[in-house]
C-alpha cells in the first residue's frame, strides 16, 4: 500500500495557499462558516514604502506553516485546543481596481458585508490601513462597536493634500461614524506626521491613546480596564505596532514596538472582556522582508486571535 491509498497528504507546501489551508469559497452568497477570510490587496493609500498589496498573498502563504492537519491547535500553557471544530473559509480577494481608490474600497466593503450577512466573523487581510475604512463602513447596519487599534501611528489625519481615505485617515473616519462608540489606540509612539492637534482631536472625539511604554507600565489588565467591558469590539492590527526586530516587512516601521506575546495577551484579554465581532490585519509588505518573518508573525497572530475569539464565545 502506498500513501495514495490512504488519501491525499495535503502538506503545507503543496496546493493552493488559502489562509490556513481552509476551503476556498468564491461564491459570496454561499458562505457557511464561523470565520471568513477576505483579502484586501490594496496599497494606493500608502504614503511611504509601497508593497502592502502583496500582504494578503504573503500572509496566506505563511499561514500554511500552521496547517499540518492537526485537529485544532493545542496550547499546552492554556491547556486548550484552539480552532477545534471551527468552520473557517477563505473567500478570496475583494475586487481592487488599481488607481481607483473609491471603487476598490467599495469592493472591500461588499466583501465584509457578505461575511456579516452570513453570520460569520470577518477577518480581513490588508493591504494598507485605508482598508479599515470600508471594513468599518460595512458595520453601519450592525449594533455599535468599540474600535481597538494596535498600531505605531495614530492614523487620525482628517485631510492631507485633499486625501481623506489614505492609510493616515482610518481612525478619524471611524470616529465620525455613529455606530463607533469610541476608540482605544494602543502602541502609538515616537515622532510621526501627526501633530499635537491630531492627538487633541482624537481625544475630543472619544479616543483613549496609549503608547507602548504606557501599556507596559499598566500591564495587560490595566490596559483592558480602560476598555469598556462587555462591548462589541472591532479589532484593527497594524503590523507596525510590533517592533521591526520581529516585523521588518512593513511600509512605515517604528522602533520600540510590541513583542509577540504582548500583543497576543492583550488580544486574548480583549476577547474575554467583550465580543470581538470583526478584525483586520494590515500593512504587511513582504518585499521588505525577504526572510518572511513578518508574514509568519501575521499568520501566527491571526490564527491565535481567531482561536481565542471563538474559545471566548464558548
Buried (B, 14 or more C-beta within 10 A) or exposed (E): EEEEEEEEEEEBEEEEBBBBBBEEBEEBEEBEBBBBBBBBBBBBBBBEBBBBBBBBBBBBBBBBBBBEEEEEBEBEEEEBBBBBEBEBBBBBBBEBEEEEBEEBBBBBBBBBBBBBEBEBBBBBBBBBBBBBBBBBBBBEEBEEBBBBBBBBBBBBBBEEEEBBBBBBBBBBBBBEBEBBBBBBBBBBBEEBEBEEEBBEBBBEBBBBBBBBEBBBEBEBEEBBEEBBEEBBBBBBBBBBBBBBEBBBBBBBBBEEBBEBEBBBBBBBBBBBBBBBBBBBBBBBBBEBBEEBBBBBBBBBBBBBBBBBBBBBEE
